[in-house]
Amino acid sequence: MFRELQEMQAKRFAYKFCILTFMLRKIKAIQPYNNFINEIAALFNVTHEFAIQRFMTFGTKQI
């Protein structure tokens, strides 16, 4: 259980470290959604899947 907690915390840190929240807030969302994810992935030099996960966690915090 403790190792799972550490893995979850490490993943959360990686998302926030590689794509900083204050920088993500400054990017204007463009439509469609897929283009915005591609822009994030290219800008921060991360994979498409990584950008999707970060954007999803960012979006849930904004509501």
MOZI-V58965 format. One record per backbone hydrogen bond with DSSP energy under -1.0 kcal/mol. CO is the residue of the C=O (numbers start at 1). NH is the residue of the N-H. E is the energy in kcal/mol with one decimal. If there is no record, write none. Layout:
co & nh & e
CO & NH & E
CO & NH & E
//
This chain:
co & nh & e
1 & 5 & -2.0
2 & 6 & -2.3
3 & 7 & -2.3
4 & 8 & -2.3
5 & 9 & -2.4
6 & 10 & -2.3
7 & 11 & -2.3
8 & 12 & -2.3
9 & 13 & -2.2
10 & 14 & -2.3
11 & 15 & -2.3
12 & 16 & -2.0
13 & 17 & -2.6
14 & 18 & -2.5
15 & 19 & -1.7
20 & 24 & -2.2
21 & 25 & -2.2
32 & 36 & -1.3
33 & 37 & -2.0
34 & 38 & -2.2
35 & 39 & -2.2
36 & 40 & -2.3
37 & 41 & -2.6
38 & 42 & -2.4
39 & 43 & -2.7
40 & 44 & -2.4
41 & 46 & -1.9
47 & 51 & -2.3
48 & 52 & -2.2
49 & 53 & -2.3
50 & 54 & -2.4
51 & 55 & -2.5
52 & 56 & -2.4
53 & 57 & -2.2
54 & 58 & -2.4
55 & 59 & -2.7
56 & 60 & -1.8
57 & 61 & -1.1
58 & 62 & -1.0
//
